[in-house]
Amino acid sequence: MISSSRIRHLGRGVPVALVALLVLPATANAHAMTGRYESPLPLAAYLGGAALAVALSFAIVILRAGPATAPVRGGGVRSGAGR
């Protein structure tokens, strides 16, 4: 059985939930675009900019990484275990 304090606690949350349901759709609807949007730039300009951004990010990573180092001969550091 549900205690009376639990029912009162739920009773306080119901008005808050109703207000939230009334307010939130208006907030989300404020960002809706109605009608057709005409971009000032052609699609090729956006695609070219995206390709350039990806190419530059790869170039920066490659240049900052530096050359790869050769592995150490002999298997690396030996521990004293197994002697």
N, C-alpha and C positions, 0 to 999 in steps of 0.2 A: 504494500500500500504506500502511496506517495504521502509524505508528510506535508503539513499545512505550510511550513516555512518554504518548502520547495515549490508549492503552488503559488505562494506570494511572490517568490523570486521569479518564476516564469511569468506571472502576471505583470511584473514591471518591465519585462523584456518585450512583451507583445507591442506596446505602443511605440517603443523605440524601433522595432523592426518595421512597423507600418510606416513610420515617418521616413525611415531609410528607403523603403520601397517607393515612396512617393517622390523623394528627392533625387535618388540615383539615376533613374531614367532621364530626367531632365538634364543632368550633368553630362551623361553619355551622349545625349542627343545634341548637345551644344557643339560637338565636334563633327557632326554629320555634314557631308557635302551634298548640296542639292543641285541638280542640273549638271551640265557637262563642263568640265574644266579643260581649258585650252592652255597647254604648256607653251611658254615663250621660246623654248628651245626644242629642236627636233630630237627624236629618239636617239639618233646617232651620237649626238653630243653627250647624252647621259651614258650610253654604252661605252663610248670612248673614255669618258672620265672614270667610269668604274674599272675598265681595263687598265688604265694608267695607275690608278690607286693600288690595284692588286700587283702590278708589275713593280711599282716602287717599293711596296712592302716586302716582296721577295728579294729585291736588290739590297735593301737595307739589312735584312736578315743574313744574306749571303756575305755581304761585306763585313758585318760585325762579327760573324762567326770565326773568320780567319781560316787558315789552312788546317787540315786534319793532321794529327800527329800519328806517327807510326807506332804500332804496339811494341812494348818492351820485349826483347828476346829473353827466353828462359822462363816464361810463364808468370812473371811478375814477382811480387813480394812473397817470400816464404815465411811460414809461421813455424814455430818450434814444435808443433803438434806432430806426433807420429814418429819421433826419434827414439 
